Amino acid sequence: MKRMILRGTAALCAMAAAMPAMADDTIKAPNDAADSAAMAAIAAGEPIVVEPTLMHPTAGLMNDHMHEGGEFMIGLRWQRDRFDGANQSGTGKISDEAIYDAGYAVKARSMTMDMVMLDLMYAPTQDITLMVMPMWMRHAMTMEGIDPMSGMDEMDMNSMAMEDMSTGHSMLGYGETMSHATEGFADTLVSASYRLVRRPGLDAHATFGVWVPTGSVSKRGHSGNYVHYSMQPGSGTWDIEPALTVSFHDGAFGYGAQGSYKWRAEDRNARGYQLGDLAKLSGWASYALSPRVGAVARLGWEHKGAIEGQYESDFSVASPADNPDNYGGDTVRLGLGFNALLPFGGSPSPQIGVEFNVPLYQDLNGIQLPQDWRLSVALTRTF
């Protein structure tokens, strides 16, 4: 997998070197007229030279567009992932009995992951857009005891202050549940996008991103042991993520694709493990319903590599989430959403984007809690 990123980066560089001649044919629009010209073209049914923001992918995709020279954008994103239902191994459900037979006395019953992201983008020239994105995360997980030999304790675990407990779940009786949570700043994305092509109906850009390990990998539960790998806010490693985005538009219709690969640039973090690499492919289609509202459908594939290594100390394995072998896999998601220009806030108008995502296919490594849905909301303003 590590060789893939090197080959991908080399291919990306080769494309960038081959594109300047095409980029010279770019039709530039003045900064203050770009979006209004595109909206007028939609209303009149004319070919669009400058891609309107309504035809961008919705809130669920990053580094999907560029800005005109001199523009600054600030945005706030919120994303919630919900994991629920029967645990899964591969593509099929797995029973509590099978989980217990695999050596676990406890299973994950549900989990919610919230992310709040601050988008800061600036375009020093027409062909370069810079971005910094700090992020805050919160994980909340509910565990359930599945050991049929452990009787119900008279003490109601849910009546205790369990919010900050984690590895105490190893003492859960059959059918008992408990919840625990972590929160904090996650890793920070710093990226630069370079415009490869801008022609009537066609835009393409390459992005080089670096994830700075500002998130913690040292969160502990009430017992003093480390929490599950999935509940640490950060990766603990410097990560590199190149991406390539291509978009097309014809009148009120738009469509495009993006591919990216996140490579863990360090073998281990300070706690002794490394998260798996992350590959993504997305394709979308959009339609401008009016000069102020656009609808978007997106299909995405994601591959997560398995965790390598493990916590070096202060950790016990009682549930599948405690075992690094039970991470990673392949997921295909369908997202439906919209973009809308708000009728207040001056000109250019602030924009809101919403996307609701559901998995169509999940092939998970080991034993995992499957994803149920994802909701993404973004509010942005360009100056």
JODARA-V711339 format. One record per helix or strand of 3 or more residues. SS is the DSSP state (2 for helix, 1 for strand). FROM is the first residue (numbers start at 1). LEN is the number of residues. If there is no record, write none. Layout:
[[SS | FROM | LEN] [SS | FROM | LEN]]
This chain:
[[2 | 2 | 22] [2 | 34 | 11] [2 | 53 | 3] [1 | 72 | 19] [2 | 96 | 6] [1 | 106 | 20] [1 | 128 | 18] [2 | 157 | 3] [2 | 167 | 5] [1 | 177 | 9] [1 | 188 | 12] [1 | 202 | 11] [2 | 229 | 3] [1 | 239 | 12] [1 | 253 | 12] [1 | 278 | 13] [1 | 293 | 12] [2 | 320 | 3] [2 | 324 | 3] [1 | 329 | 13] [1 | 351 | 32]]
